[in-house]
Amino acid sequence: MRERLINFGAGPAMMPEAVLRRIREEAFDYCGSTVSVFELGHRTPEFEAILGGLRDRIRRLLAVPKDYDILFCQGGGRLQFAMVPMNLFGAGAIASYIVTGSWSRNAQREALRIGRVQTAFAGNGTHAPRPDEYECLPEAAYLYYCDNETVHGVEFRDPPKAPERVPLVADMSSNFLSRPVDVSRFGLIWACAQKNFGIAGLSVVIIRRDLLGLAAPNVPTLMNFSVYSRTGSTPNTPPIFAIYVAALMAEWIEAEGGLEEMNSRALARSSIIYSTLDELRDVYALPVEPESRSRMNVVFRLADEEATGEFLAGAARRGLINLAGHRSVGGIRASLYNSMPMKGAERLAEYLREYAGRTLARKRSSPAQSRGR
């Protein structure tokens, strides 16, 4: 088999080879049942074991308290942008949003379709707010933020603090299961799966049970968290394959050492890249303040932005793919999720040095060339 390309895509993301091999094997015969995993019915004992195992493993990995439910919803992040306000506006007449980049901004816009919204912080995509930079209304139904902005590469080191009795809501789509989290500080955590623990089509919601039942009567059935809670996340045919892959990923994370190990690897990978970029400031520009730099998405630009295409083409020739920045901001983005091997960060750092060396050599030779004309 050819060596795999190093996929720095922001999602769908790279997956571990061990998980991919398991999927290949069980595509034809799931656990000796002679039935493909693609063919499992959602009322079968086999699928119920997969779903229950995934729920139990997430509860164990994150030490989720007993007064929280773990739900599995269809769809991705944009659906949760609507489901959160639909289900929580019953707790108050207005919600507060911390805006640090594209995804929190999009979530806020969606919430505006449903109710009143206060901007607790309006950032420019360069840092997570310090405690004196945001202000949440004490009467807010909830305080919402995005723990890691994939587009801008901004990550919170610690969660923001909400006023007493205001539930804190976090979008952890791109750093879920990448480090330990004190779930008890949150009213609700949600994450779509295609970054750190699976494939597209599934979102996990961890919700404090006292926040269930707040949805208005006109909220559609499959948009109501209470319905998922009452039915064990099977109000209709769930995304069986996506749940199965998430279960394999959670099992792999636990077998590899759990969330402390995932965080240690994430810090090591991102440090390799950031230290290289910091050394080569004549060639690369880092827009995010150091204390807010993401462990998951390293975002940077070339000093000569017209050379971005050349840089990306050279990376692709070396097997380093999907490094282009989000279409809304351009530049370059290296996503370093749980499945990214250390060699991926090392090979990218090597290429960063190689490209910088060529660029600086051209700059040094340029004056001599012009004098010789």
For each residue, the residues with C-beta under 8 A, 3 or more apart:
1:
2:
3: 319
4: 7 17
5: 319 320 321
6: 14 319 320 321 340 341 343 344 347 348
7: 4 13 14 321 322
8: 14 320 321 322 323 333 334 335 336 340 344 348
9: 12 13 14 321 322 335
10: 13 150 174 195 297 322 326 333 335
11: 150 174 192 194 195 200 335 337
12: 9 194 199 200
13: 7 9 10 194 195 196 335 337 339
14: 6 7 8 9 337 339 340 344
15: 19 20 199 249 339
16: 19 20 249 252 339
17: 4 20 21
18: 21 22 252
19: 15 16 22 23 245 248 249 252 339
20: 15 16 17 23 24
21: 17 18 24 25
22: 18 19 25 26 248
23: 19 20 26 27 37 245 248
24: 20 21 27
25: 21 22 28 29
26: 22 23 29 30 31 36 37
27: 23 24 36 37 38
28: 25 36
29: 25 26 32 33 34 35 36
30: 26 33 35 36 37 40 46
31: 26 46
32: 29
33: 29 30 46
34: 29
35: 29 30 39 40 46
36: 26 27 28 29 30 39 40
37: 23 26 27 30 40 240 241 244
38: 27 240 241
39: 35 36
40: 30 35 36 37 44 46 47 50 240 244
41: 44 47
42: 47 234 237 238 240
43: 47 48 234
44: 40 41 47 48
45: 48 49
46: 30 31 33 35 40 49 50
47: 40 41 42 43 44 50 51 240 243
48: 43 44 45 51 52
49: 45 46 52 53
50: 40 46 47 53 54 243 244 247
51: 47 48 54 55 72 232 233 234 238 243 247
52: 48 49 55 56
53: 49 50 56 57 247 251
54: 50 51 57 58 72 243 246 247 250
55: 51 52 58 59 70 72
56: 52 53 59 60
57: 53 54 60 61 247 250 251 254
58: 54 55 61 62 64 70 177 204 206 250
59: 55 56 62 63 64 70
60: 56 57 63 254
61: 57 58 177 250 253 254 258 259
62: 58 59 177 180 181 183 206 259
63: 59 60 180 183
64: 58 59 68 70 183 206
65: 68 183 184
66:
67: 208 209 210
68: 64 65 183 206 207 208 209
69: 206 207 209 212 229
70: 55 58 59 64 204 205 206
71: 204 205 206 207 225 228 229 233
72: 51 54 55 202 203 204 205 228 233 238 243 246
73: 79 80 83 202 203 204 205 228 233
74: 79 201 202 203 222 238 239
75: 78 79 80 192 201 203
76: 79 80 192 194 200 201 203
77: 80 81 103 171 173 192 203
78: 75 81 82 106 110
79: 73 74 75 76 82 83 203
80: 73 75 76 77 83 84 171 190 192 203 205
81: 77 78 84 106 107 110 111
82: 78 79 85 86 110 113 114 223
83: 73 79 80 86 87 205 223 225
84: 80 81 87 88 107 111 142 144 169 188 190
85: 82 88 89 95 110 111 114 115
86: 82 83 89 114 215 216 219 223 224
87: 83 84 90 211 212 214 215 219 223 224 225 226
88: 84 85 91 95 141 142 167 169 187 188 211 214
89: 85 86 92 93 95 114 115 141 214 216
90: 87 141 214 215 216
91: 88 141 142 167 211 214
92: 89 95 139 140 141 142
93: 89 115 116 139 141
94: 115 116 117 118 137 139 140 141
95: 85 88 89 92 111 115 116 117 118 140 141 142 143 144
96: 117 118 119 120 136 137 140 142 143 144 166
97: 104 107 108 111 117 118 119 120 143 144 145
98: 104 120 121 123 129 134 143 144 145 146 160
99: 104 105 108 119 121 122 123
100: 104 121 123 125 127 128 129 145 146 149 152 154
101: 104 105 123 125 146 149 151 152 154
102: 105 106 125 149 151 152 326 328 329
103: 77 106 107 146 149 150 151 171 173
104: 97 98 99 100 101 107 108 144 145 146 149 171
105: 99 101 102 108 109
106: 78 81 102 103 109 110
107: 81 84 97 103 104 110 111 144 146 171
108: 97 99 104 105 111 112 117 119 144
109: 105 106 112 113
110: 78 81 82 85 106 107 113 114
111: 81 84 85 95 97 107 108 114 115 117 144
112: 108 109 115 117
113: 82 109 110
114: 82 85 86 89 110 111
115: 85 89 93 94 95 111 112 141
116: 93 94 95
117: 94 95 96 97 108 111 112
118: 94 95 96 97 136 137 140
119: 96 97 99 108 122
120: 96 97 98 134 135 136 137 143
121: 98 99 100 129 133 134 135
122: 99 119
123: 98 99 100 101 126 127 128 129 154
124:
125: 100 101 102 149 151 152 154 287 288 329
126: 123 152 154 287 288 289 292
127: 100 123 154 288 289 291 292
128: 100 123 154 155 156 157 291 292
129: 98 100 121 123 133 134 160
130: 133
131: 134 160 161
132:
133: 121 129 130
134: 98 120 121 129 131 160
135: 120 121
136: 96 118 120 140 143 160 162 163 166
137: 94 96 118 120 140 163 166
138: 163 164 166
139: 92 93 94
140: 92 94 95 96 118 136 137 143 162 163 166
141: 88 89 90 91 92 93 94 95 115 166 167
142: 84 88 91 92 95 96 162 166 167 168 169 187 188
143: 95 96 97 98 120 136 140 160 162 163 166 167 168 169
144: 84 95 96 97 98 104 107 108 111 169 170 171
145: 97 98 100 104 156 159 160 168 169 170 171
146: 98 100 101 103 104 107 149 170 171 173
147: 155 156 159 170 171 172 175
148: 154 155 156 172 173 174 175 294 296 297
149: 100 101 102 103 104 125 146 152 153 154 155 174 294 297
150: 10 11 103 153 173 174 195 294 296 297 326 333 335
151: 101 102 103 125 297 299 325 326 328 329 333
152: 100 101 102 125 126 149 287 288 299 329
153: 149 150 287 288 293 294 297 298 299 333
154: 100 101 123 125 126 127 128 148 149 288 292 293 294
155: 128 147 148 149 175 292 293 294 295 296 297
156: 128 145 147 148 159 160 292
157: 128 291 292
158:
159: 145 147 156 168 170 185 186
160: 98 129 131 134 136 143 145 156 168
161: 131 168
162: 136 140 142 143 166 167 168
163: 136 137 138 140 143 166
164: 138
165:
166: 96 136 137 138 140 141 142 143 162 163
167: 88 91 141 142 143 162 186 187 188 208 211
168: 142 143 145 159 160 161 162 185 186 187 188
169: 84 88 142 143 144 145 186 187 188 189 190
170: 144 145 146 147 159 186 188 189 190
171: 77 80 103 104 107 144 145 146 147 190 191
172: 147 148 175 176 181 189 190 191
173: 77 103 146 148 150 176 190 191 192 195 203
174: 10 11 148 149 150 191 195 196 296 297 335 337
175: 147 148 155 172 178 179 195 196 294 295 296
176: 172 173 189 191 195 196 197 204
177: 58 61 62 196 197 249 250 253 259 262 338
178: 175 196 259 262 263 266 295 296 337 338
179: 175 259 260 262 263 266 295
180: 62 63 259 260 263
181: 62 172 186 189 259
182: 185
183: 62 63 64 65 68 186 189 206
184: 65
185: 159 168 182
186: 159 167 168 169 170 181 183 189 206 208
187: 88 142 167 168 169 207 208 211
188: 84 88 142 167 168 169 170 205 206 207 208 211
189: 169 170 172 176 181 183 186 205 206
190: 80 84 169 170 171 172 173 203 204 205 206
191: 171 172 173 174 176 195 196 197 203 204
192: 11 75 76 77 80 173 195 200 202 203
193: 197 198 199 200 201 202 203 204 242 245 246
194: 11 12 13 76 198 199 200 201
195: 10 11 13 150 173 174 175 176 191 192 296 335 337
196: 13 174 175 176 177 178 191 249 296 337 338 339
197: 176 177 191 193 246 249 250 253 338
198: 193 194 202 242 245 246 249
199: 12 15 193 194 202 241 242 245 246
200: 11 12 76 192 193 194 242
201: 74 75 76 193 194 239 241 242
202: 72 73 74 192 193 198 199 239 242 243 246
203: 72 73 74 75 76 77 79 80 173 190 191 192 193
204: 58 70 71 72 73 176 190 191 193 246
205: 70 71 72 73 80 83 188 189 190 225 228
206: 58 62 64 68 69 70 71 183 186 188 189 190
207: 68 69 71 187 188 211 212 225 229
208: 67 68 167 186 187 188 211
209: 67 68 69 212 229
210: 67
211: 87 88 91 167 187 188 207 208 214 225
212: 69 87 207 209 225 226 229
213: 226
214: 87 88 89 90 91 211
215: 86 87 90 219 223 224 225 226
216: 86 89 90 219
217:
218:
219: 86 87 215 216 223 224
220: 223 224
221: 224 227 235
222: 74 227 235 236
223: 82 83 86 87 215 219 220
224: 86 87 215 219 220 221 227 228
225: 71 83 87 205 207 211 212 215 228 229
226: 87 212 213 215 229 230
227: 221 222 224 230 231 235
228: 71 72 73 205 224 225 231 233 235
229: 69 71 207 209 212 225 226
230: 226 227
231: 227 228 234 235
232: 51
233: 51 71 72 73 228 238
234: 42 43 51 231 237 238
235: 221 222 227 228 231
236: 222
237: 42 234 240
238: 42 51 72 74 233 234 243
239: 74 201 202 242 243
240: 37 38 40 42 47 237 243 244
241: 37 38 199 201 244 245
242: 193 198 199 200 201 202 239 245 246
243: 47 50 51 54 72 202 238 239 240 246 247
244: 37 40 50 240 241 247 248
245: 19 23 193 198 199 241 242 248 249
246: 54 72 193 197 198 199 202 204 242 243 249 250
247: 50 51 53 54 57 243 244 250 251
248: 19 22 23 244 245 251 252
249: 15 16 19 177 196 197 198 245 246 252 253 338
250: 54 57 58 61 177 197 246 247 253 254
251: 53 57 247 248 254 255
252: 16 18 19 248 249 255 256
253: 61 177 197 249 250 256 258 259 262 338
254: 57 60 61 250 251 258
255: 251 252
256: 252 253 261 262
257: 260 261 262
258: 61 253 254 261 262
259: 61 62 177 178 179 180 181 253 262 263
260: 179 180 257 263 264
261: 256 257 258 264 265
262: 177 178 179 253 256 257 258 259 265 266 338
263: 178 179 180 259 260 266 267 295
264: 260 261 267 268
265: 261 262 268 269 338 342
266: 178 179 262 263 269 270 295 296 336 338
267: 263 264 270 271 295
268: 264 265 271 272 342 345
269: 265 266 272 273 295 336 340 342 344 345
270: 266 267 273 274 293 294 295 296 298 336 345
271: 267 268 274 275
272: 268 269 275 276 342 345 346 349
273: 269 270 276 277 298 334 336 345 348 349 352
274: 270 271 277 278 286 293 298
275: 271 272 278 279
276: 272 273 279 280 349 352 353
277: 273 274 280 281 284 286 298 300 352
278: 274 275 281 286
279: 275 276
280: 276 277 283 284 352 353 356
281: 277 278 284 285
282: 303 356 360
283: 280 302 303 355 356 359 360
284: 277 280 281 300 301 302 303 352 356
285: 281 300 301 302 303
286: 274 277 278 293 299 300
287: 125 126 152 153 299 300 301
288: 125 126 127 152 153 154 292 293 294 299
289: 126 127 292 293
290: 293
291: 127 128 157
292: 126 127 128 154 155 156 157 288 289
293: 153 154 155 270 274 286 288 289 290 298
294: 148 149 150 153 154 155 175 270 288 297 298 299
295: 155 175 178 179 263 266 267 269 270 336
296: 148 150 155 174 175 178 195 196 266 270 335 336 337
297: 10 148 149 150 151 153 155 174 294 333 334 335 336
298: 153 270 273 274 277 293 294 333 334 335 336
299: 151 152 153 286 287 288 294 325 329 331 332 333
300: 277 284 285 286 287 331 332 333
301: 284 285 287 305 308 325 330 331 332
302: 283 284 285 305 307 308 311 331 332
303: 282 283 284 285
304: 307 359
305: 301 302 308 330 331
306:
307: 302 304 310 311 359
308: 301 302 305 311 312 324 330 331 332
309: 312 313
310: 307 313 314
311: 302 307 308 314 315 332 355
312: 308 309 315 316 323 324 332
313: 309 310 316 317
314: 310 311 317 318 351 355
315: 311 312 318 320 321 323 348 351
316: 312 313 319 320 321
317: 313 314
318: 314 315 347 351
319: 3 5 6 316 347
320: 5 6 8 315 316 323 344 347 348 351
321: 5 6 7 8 9 315 316
322: 7 8 9 10 335
323: 8 312 315 320 332 333 334 348
324: 308 312 332 333
325: 151 299 301 329 330 331 332 333
326: 10 102 150 151 329 330 333
327: 330
328: 102 151
329: 102 125 151 152 299 325 326
330: 301 305 308 325 326 327
331: 299 300 301 302 305 308 325
332: 299 300 301 302 308 311 312 323 324 325
333: 8 10 150 151 153 297 298 299 300 323 324 325 326
334: 8 273 297 298 323 345 348
335: 8 9 10 11 13 150 174 195 296 297 298 322 340
336: 8 266 269 270 273 295 296 297 298 340 344 345
337: 11 13 14 174 178 195 196 296 340
338: 177 178 196 197 249 253 262 265 266
339: 13 14 15 16 19 196
340: 6 8 14 269 335 336 337 344 345
341: 6 344
342: 265 268 269 272 345 346
343: 6 346 347
344: 6 8 14 269 320 336 340 341 347 348
345: 268 269 270 272 273 334 336 340 342 348 349
346: 272 342 343 349 350
347: 6 318 319 320 343 344 350 351
348: 6 8 273 315 320 323 334 344 345 351 352
349: 272 273 276 345 346 352 353
350: 346 347 353 354
351: 314 315 318 320 347 348 354 355
352: 273 276 277 280 284 348 349 355 356
353: 276 280 349 350 356 357
354: 350 351 357 358
355: 283 311 314 351 352 358 359
356: 280 282 283 284 352 353 359 360
357: 353 354 360 361
358: 354 355 361 362
359: 283 304 307 355 356 362 363
360: 282 283 356 357 363 364
361: 357 358 364 365
362: 358 359 365 366
363: 359 360 366
364: 360 361 367 368
365: 361 362 368 369
366: 362 363 369 370
367: 364 370 371
368: 364 365 371 372
369: 365 366 372 373
370: 366 367 373
371: 367 368
372: 368 369
373: 369 370
